[in-house]
Amino acid sequence: MKKLLVRKFTKMLKQALIVGLTLGLSACSPPEAKDYKAAQEEMAQGHHRIALSNLDRVLKRAPDSEYAVKAARDGARISSLETKDYKKAASYYQFLVLHSPDATERLNSQKQLAAIYFDQLQNYDQAIIELNKLIRDTESDVDIARYKLDIARSNYYLNNFFQAHSELDDLLKLKVDDSERFSAWVLKSNIHIALKEYAKAIEILKKVTTTFPQKSLQENVYQTLAVCYEETDNFTEAINTLESVKDKYAQPEYIDIRIKRLKERQKNRPGARGLRK
């Protein structure tokens, strides 16, 4: 009987020790660990906004802890892909740029940060700042050209035409691929059009259509060139430009309508000779 009681007591004592040890370890877990675990549980259930609240607590409580980078990484992903809260996503990527121990992750986070400001938030002033940081961290002409093109576009959208033109000049001095060169030339022409410098725009667009005829068709460059000729009252060249590519369009009827309208404008110009009866 005594042996039985001793065995029962020993078993109870072991169970008590296990429970006590488990509770002790749980009590020793830092608050940020509990918050991060809670965030993981909410994410698993699809409760993204609640999860983000837990992740934010991790960053606030222990920004230098091992859990902070994990929290920022998860927060950036959820904000970008699930809640579409790009302003919040930018703050997480900014944290990763500053705190991630992985150089590749810091660079990729900087790229995401620039893309969010440019594409999603359309905060072009901040996009320029973030893109210039990327330029400082690369020696690749291809990458620099891509960043400079977006900087030029940002300045164009901000009506900083002189700075946009300057960025494009720098870009075209680099070893760039055809895609960037085409985009840079077209953007240059758009700057001149915005400034009503149609002669300069025509000069660039003619070079574009000669160098990239197929892509010019796809991007409606010929139509833009025709508009520039029209703005300078050169209806003959506008008509000739559209006539030269009319049959290459999937819907030539649309081009025919534009040509007809140009011929009407040309006929009705002051001093133009009327049709003979």
C-alpha positions as CSV (number, residue, x, y, z in Angstrom):
1,M,0.0,0.0,0.0
2,K,2.8,2.3,0.9
3,K,4.6,1.6,-2.4
4,L,1.4,2.4,-4.3
5,L,1.0,5.8,-2.5
6,V,4.7,6.6,-3.1
7,R,4.2,5.9,-6.9
8,K,1.1,8.1,-7.0
9,F,2.8,10.9,-5.1
10,T,5.9,10.7,-7.4
11,K,3.7,10.8,-10.5
12,M,1.7,13.8,-9.2
13,L,5.0,15.5,-8.3
14,K,6.4,15.0,-11.8
15,Q,3.2,16.4,-13.4
16,A,3.3,19.5,-11.1
17,L,6.9,20.1,-12.0
18,I,6.1,19.9,-15.8
19,V,3.2,22.3,-15.4
20,G,5.3,24.7,-13.3
21,L,8.2,24.6,-15.7
22,T,5.8,25.3,-18.7
23,L,4.2,28.2,-16.9
24,G,7.6,29.5,-15.9
25,L,8.9,29.4,-19.4
26,S,5.7,31.1,-20.6
27,A,6.1,33.8,-18.0
28,C,9.7,34.4,-19.1
29,S,8.7,35.0,-22.8
30,P,9.2,38.6,-23.7
31,P,6.0,40.6,-24.6
32,E,7.1,41.0,-28.2
33,A,7.3,37.2,-28.6
34,K,3.7,36.9,-27.4
35,D,2.6,39.7,-29.7
36,Y,4.3,38.1,-32.7
37,K,2.8,34.7,-31.9
38,A,-0.7,36.3,-31.6
39,A,-0.1,38.0,-35.0
40,Q,0.8,34.6,-36.5
41,E,-2.4,33.1,-35.2
42,E,-4.5,36.0,-36.5
43,M,-2.9,35.7,-39.9
44,A,-3.6,32.0,-40.1
45,Q,-7.3,32.9,-39.6
46,G,-7.2,35.6,-42.3
47,H,-7.7,38.4,-39.7
48,H,-5.2,40.6,-41.4
49,R,-5.9,44.0,-39.7
50,I,-5.8,42.4,-36.2
51,A,-2.6,40.7,-37.1
52,L,-1.1,44.1,-38.2
53,S,-2.1,45.6,-34.8
54,N,-0.1,42.9,-33.1
55,L,2.9,43.3,-35.4
56,D,2.8,47.1,-34.7
57,R,3.0,46.3,-31.0
58,V,6.1,44.2,-31.7
59,L,7.8,47.1,-33.5
60,K,6.8,49.6,-30.8
61,R,7.8,47.5,-27.9
62,A,11.1,46.1,-29.1
63,P,12.3,47.7,-32.4
64,D,15.8,46.2,-31.8
65,S,14.6,42.6,-31.0
66,E,14.8,39.6,-33.2
67,Y,11.1,39.7,-33.6
68,A,11.0,43.2,-35.0
69,V,12.4,42.4,-38.5
70,K,10.1,39.4,-38.7
71,A,7.2,41.6,-37.8
72,A,8.1,44.2,-40.4
73,R,8.6,41.6,-43.0
74,D,5.1,40.1,-42.4
75,G,3.6,43.6,-42.1
76,A,5.0,44.6,-45.5
77,R,3.6,41.5,-47.1
78,I,0.1,41.8,-45.6
79,S,-0.2,45.5,-46.2
80,S,0.9,45.2,-49.9
81,L,-1.0,42.1,-50.8
82,E,-3.9,41.7,-48.5
83,T,-5.1,45.1,-47.1
84,K,-3.7,47.2,-49.9
85,D,-2.6,49.8,-47.3
86,Y,0.4,51.1,-49.2
87,K,1.2,53.9,-46.9
88,K,1.5,51.4,-44.1
89,A,3.5,49.0,-46.3
90,A,5.9,51.8,-46.9
91,S,6.5,52.2,-43.2
92,Y,7.3,48.5,-42.9
93,Y,9.7,48.6,-45.8
94,Q,11.4,51.7,-44.4
95,F,11.9,49.7,-41.1
96,L,13.5,46.8,-43.1
97,V,15.8,49.2,-44.9
98,L,17.1,50.5,-41.6
99,H,17.1,47.4,-39.5
100,S,17.4,44.2,-41.6
101,P,20.7,42.5,-41.1
102,D,20.5,41.1,-44.6
103,A,22.0,43.4,-47.3
104,T,19.9,41.8,-50.0
105,E,16.7,42.3,-48.1
106,R,17.6,46.0,-47.4
107,L,18.2,46.6,-51.1
108,N,14.9,44.8,-52.1
109,S,13.0,46.7,-49.5
110,Q,14.4,50.0,-50.8
111,K,13.2,49.0,-54.3
112,Q,9.8,48.2,-53.0
113,L,9.7,51.5,-51.1
114,A,10.5,53.5,-54.2
115,A,7.9,51.5,-56.3
116,I,5.2,52.2,-53.7
117,Y,5.8,55.9,-53.6
118,F,5.9,56.1,-57.4
119,D,3.2,53.6,-58.5
120,Q,0.8,53.3,-55.7
121,L,0.9,56.5,-53.6
122,Q,2.0,58.7,-56.5
123,N,4.0,60.7,-54.1
124,Y,6.5,61.8,-56.7
125,D,8.6,64.1,-54.4
126,Q,9.3,61.1,-52.1
127,A,9.7,58.7,-55.0
128,I,12.5,60.9,-56.3
129,I,14.2,60.8,-52.9
130,E,13.9,57.0,-52.7
131,L,15.0,56.4,-56.3
132,N,18.1,58.5,-55.8
133,K,19.1,56.3,-52.9
134,L,18.9,53.3,-55.2
135,I,21.2,55.1,-57.7
136,R,23.8,55.6,-55.0
137,D,23.8,51.9,-54.3
138,T,24.3,50.5,-57.8
139,E,26.9,50.7,-60.5
140,S,24.8,49.0,-63.2
141,D,24.0,51.3,-66.1
142,V,20.8,49.3,-66.8
143,D,19.6,49.8,-63.2
144,I,20.6,53.4,-63.1
145,A,18.8,54.1,-66.4
146,R,15.6,52.5,-65.1
147,Y,15.8,54.6,-61.9
148,K,16.6,57.8,-63.8
149,L,13.7,57.2,-66.1
150,D,11.3,57.0,-63.2
151,I,12.9,60.1,-61.7
152,A,12.4,61.9,-65.0
153,R,8.7,60.8,-65.1
154,S,8.2,61.9,-61.5
155,N,9.6,65.4,-62.3
156,Y,7.4,65.4,-65.5
157,Y,4.3,64.7,-63.4
158,L,5.4,67.5,-61.0
159,N,5.8,69.9,-64.0
160,N,9.5,70.1,-63.3
161,F,10.2,69.9,-67.0
162,F,13.8,71.3,-66.9
163,Q,14.9,68.7,-64.3
164,A,13.1,65.9,-66.1
165,H,14.9,66.8,-69.3
166,S,18.2,66.9,-67.5
167,E,17.6,63.4,-66.1
168,L,16.8,62.1,-69.5
169,D,20.0,63.6,-71.0
170,D,22.0,61.8,-68.3
171,L,20.1,58.6,-68.9
172,L,20.8,58.7,-72.7
173,K,24.6,58.9,-72.0
174,L,24.5,55.5,-70.3
175,K,24.6,52.1,-72.0
176,V,20.9,51.4,-72.0
177,D,18.7,48.9,-73.8
178,D,16.2,49.8,-76.5
179,S,13.2,49.8,-74.2
180,E,14.7,52.6,-72.0
181,R,15.9,54.5,-75.0
182,F,12.5,54.5,-76.6
183,S,10.8,55.5,-73.4
184,A,13.3,58.3,-72.8
185,W,12.9,59.8,-76.3
186,V,9.1,59.6,-76.0
187,L,9.1,61.3,-72.6
188,K,11.4,64.0,-74.1
189,S,8.9,64.6,-76.8
190,N,6.1,64.8,-74.2
191,I,8.0,67.5,-72.3
192,H,8.4,69.6,-75.5
193,I,4.7,69.1,-76.2
194,A,3.8,70.3,-72.7
195,L,5.9,73.4,-73.4
196,K,4.2,73.8,-76.8
197,E,7.6,73.3,-78.5
198,Y,6.1,71.3,-81.3
199,A,9.1,71.6,-83.7
200,K,11.4,70.0,-81.1
201,A,8.9,67.3,-80.4
202,I,8.5,66.6,-84.1
203,E,12.3,66.2,-84.5
204,I,12.4,63.6,-81.7
205,L,9.3,61.7,-82.7
206,K,10.6,61.4,-86.3
207,K,13.8,59.8,-84.8
208,V,11.6,57.5,-82.7
209,T,9.5,56.3,-85.6
210,T,12.6,55.7,-87.8
211,T,14.5,53.8,-85.1
212,F,11.6,51.9,-83.6
213,P,8.9,51.6,-86.2
214,Q,7.0,48.6,-84.8
215,K,7.0,49.8,-81.2
216,S,6.0,53.3,-82.4
217,L,2.9,51.6,-83.9
218,Q,2.1,49.8,-80.7
219,E,2.5,53.0,-78.6
220,N,0.7,55.3,-81.0
221,V,3.7,57.5,-81.6
222,Y,2.7,58.1,-85.3
223,Q,-0.6,59.6,-84.0
224,T,1.3,61.9,-81.6
225,L,3.5,63.0,-84.4
226,A,0.5,63.8,-86.5
227,V,-1.0,65.9,-83.7
228,C,2.3,67.9,-83.5
229,Y,2.1,68.6,-87.2
230,E,-1.5,69.6,-86.8
231,E,-0.6,72.0,-84.0
232,T,1.9,73.7,-86.3
233,D,-0.8,73.9,-89.1
234,N,1.2,71.5,-91.2
235,F,-1.9,69.5,-92.2
236,T,-0.2,67.9,-95.2
237,E,2.5,66.2,-93.1
238,A,-0.1,65.2,-90.5
239,I,-2.2,63.5,-93.2
240,N,0.9,61.9,-94.8
241,T,2.0,60.5,-91.4
242,L,-1.3,58.8,-90.8
243,E,-1.7,57.6,-94.4
244,S,1.7,55.9,-94.2
245,V,0.7,53.7,-91.3
246,K,-3.1,53.4,-91.7
247,D,-3.1,49.9,-93.1
248,K,-0.9,48.7,-90.3
249,Y,-3.5,49.4,-87.6
250,A,-6.0,46.8,-86.5
251,Q,-8.8,49.4,-86.8
252,P,-7.8,51.6,-89.8
253,E,-11.3,53.1,-89.8
254,Y,-10.3,55.2,-86.8
255,I,-7.3,56.5,-88.7
256,D,-9.6,57.3,-91.6
257,I,-11.8,59.4,-89.4
258,R,-8.8,61.4,-88.2
259,I,-7.5,61.9,-91.8
260,K,-11.0,63.0,-92.9
261,R,-11.1,65.5,-90.0
262,L,-7.6,66.9,-90.9
263,K,-8.6,67.3,-94.6
264,E,-11.7,69.2,-93.5
265,R,-9.6,71.5,-91.3
266,Q,-7.1,72.0,-94.1
267,K,-9.9,72.9,-96.6
268,N,-11.4,75.4,-94.1
269,R,-8.2,77.2,-93.4
270,P,-8.2,81.0,-94.2
271,G,-7.0,81.4,-97.7
272,A,-7.5,77.8,-98.7
273,R,-9.0,77.3,-102.1
274,G,-12.5,75.7,-102.1
275,L,-13.5,72.7,-104.1
276,R,-14.3,73.3,-107.7
277,K,-17.8,72.5,-108.9
